[in-house]
Structure formats: structure tokens, C-alpha cells
Amino acid sequence: MSNQGPKFVIKSTPANAASYDFVAARPPGKRTNILESVGHLVKSCLGGGVVAIHESYKSCGLWTSMVLTIIIGFLISYCMYMIAKSAHKLYGRLHVSQMSYPDVAEAAIAVCPFPRIRRYSKSLRYAVDFTICVDLFGSCCVYQVVICRTIKQLVEGTDTVTLEGDPPLRAYVLMLLLPCILICMITSLKYLAPFSILADIFLLILAGATIYYGCKFSKVSIFEMPIFKDLPGLLEFLGVCVFSMEGVGVTMAIENNMKEPKKIGRVLFFGMSVVVGIVFVIGTFGYWGFGEHSKSPVTLNFPFTAFSIALKVFMAIIIYVTFALNFWVPFDLVWFYIKEKYPPVKYWFWERVYRALFVVFITVIAFIFPNVSSFIGLLGSFCLSNMGFIYPALIELCLDWEYPGLGFMKWRLLKWLLICIFGTFLGVFGTYMNAKELIRQSF
């Protein structure tokens, strides 16, 4: 559907919406089965945050982080399910066969039972678009810093990576500018998609290597590790943990391409179980094994053996390609609006100009703030508190308000309030604390 969205017209009552067969109404094409959909979900959720999750465990405390990883993983999975089920309700009411996340957000407000709120349907759509762009462009900044820290360690042959040195870390960021511009000139995903399979394999190898080195280098019993440290550490952990597992932005893309989209719940259950498991393993063994001196990305803590050096080189290459994959999605969204200023015959030229300008902007941000963990915590707190928690709860509440209603003792309203309170807490306090720490560490 268009990024501007159609004019949504109600064609069935909520009670009769289930009679619309949106699966049969979908255009023909290659669809994914449940196993393939699980693979796409795992690949999409596990971003750059997973290589820094162990450092947030260090900031928060091991046992608190272990428990919260499982709880947050369940909450994220449930909010992703809320978006998918809300879309299914809208399919029946509007007689459309598929929608994107921004479509769902706009349509839910456009057909809600409150006339004064309906006028803001476009505003929520733009808010979703903006949040997705900030999140994914910000992820590209993180990827640049991860690559540069890895290269700097390999060049210097040291166990520690600091901002200083000859050359300093920021010089590596600048040197990476041209390679990043070049790879972002690839405008078709078909040339980049095969590398996503390698990225999945790499993450499994990375999890196994973290378990091995974590057990090998741990100096204390896991039961002697700190339970909890402090509130700033907790807020950093929450931001990084949410960033490491969040996949709400791809939920609808996966659902739209499924052979059996009504089984999206199974995909989320199995896929998010794998995601939570990998995050849990790297966080737990990364912190337990390397202790209070652990660094991000986790591979920086591995010894200089032939295997670990190969792993570090491979990670730098994989993340370099993932940078282009991550860049493609938000730029495509932004380019949809920008290209309206130019005639179609000039699209080819101006698209590449803007691609280069956006990469320069990303590099400038990475140059100013070359700290991985706090940057990830800031992105998770600012972007995903809204996109991952508040927006899905608001969308579901608007659709369920009249039918099936708020339920016994208004439990649906209570659920919405609790999710929004958590999202607001993470968004306000998490953003403030992570931004403060990021500025402190960068200057």
C-alpha cells in the first residue's frame, strides 16, 4: 500500500469482520511457510544490540538482567502479536487484504469510535514513519562504531579499545565513510539479501563462542555475580535489551508474506523464543566470562587466536553488509517523500545524491558519539518505547473499545495503561539517562 495511505472506509461491522477472507483476497505470489517466517523474524529482530547486550548486563547486574530479559522478551512478543491481530481486525472491517505497520496505525485511528481523534490518523502514521527512520538510521551509526572498534583492535593487537590512539577511534569512523557510501549505492535488496543468511549463521556461531570463552575465562562462580547494581544501569539495560529483541517494525512485513497469516502467533512464539535465547546466552556468558572489564562488541573480549581473529574479521564484514541492509529500509521510506520534489527523469541522480548525504550524516553522528552501549540504550529507550509498546497498545484499544469492549472490570483498559506506563517510563527516564551517559562518555 502507499506510504501516504488510502482513505479507509468501513465495510463491515466489527462483529461481522471475521467473515472476510483476507487470505484468499491476497494477490498471488511466493509465500513463506511457518519455518521460513520464523527464520525471517529471527534475522530481523537480532540487530546490532545483541553484540553489546553483555555490557548492559554488566551495568545492571547479572541476575536482574537474566530475569528481565525473559520478561521483556515476552512483553515485546505480545506487543508484536497485538499489531498483527489488530491488522486482522482491520482487514475484515475495511475489506483490505494486507497492510504495513504505518497503514495499521493510520487506519486504527481513522476508524476509531472517537470523532475528535480521527483527524489525527495521519499524525500517528507520520510518527510511526519517523520512529522507524530514527531507529534504523541510528542502528547504522551503531554498526559503524562496531566495525571501527573491531578494526582498531585488530590493527593495534590489544585487548582494550579506547577513543584515543594513533589513529584514534574517530579517525577509523571517518575512514569508513567512503566504503559505506559505496555499498549504500546498491539500490536493490536482491544483491544484499543472501548475506542475511550468513548473518544468521554468524550469530549462532557467536553465541556458541561466547558460551565457550565465557566458561573458559570466568573467574568467579555465576552465583557470586551481582544481582542488581543501580537505576542508571537498569535503564541502560532496558534500552539495550529492547533494542536487541524488538521486531515490531517487521511484524507486518512477515505477516503479509505468509502462506497462513492467521498462524502469525506460532511464528512469534517460536521465533521470539530463539531471539530471547540468543540474547540471554550472549548477555549471561559475555558478562560472567569477561566480568567488569567486558567491552562491546562482545568479540573484543575474545583472545587473539586464529579462530577468534577470523570471527572478528567475519563480524566486521557481516556488519558492513548489514549496514547497507539496515540503511535500505528507512531510506526507501524517506525517498518516497523526497522524490516528489523532482521529475522522474532525475530520480536516478538525486536518489544517489541523497543516499550519500544520509550516509555522511550517519557518519557525523557516529563520529560525535562513538560509544556502542549507551547509543543502543538511547535508541531502544527513545524509539522502541513508542513503536514497540505505546503505539501497539493504542491501536488495539481504539479497535476494541466498542467491540468486544473493555471486558470484565475494564481489563483491556488496564492492560493498555500498564503497557503505556512501562513505555512512558522507558521513553522518558531511559532516554534521559542514556543520553546523559552517552554525552559523558563521548566528551
Disulfide bonds with the S-S distance in Angstrom:
none
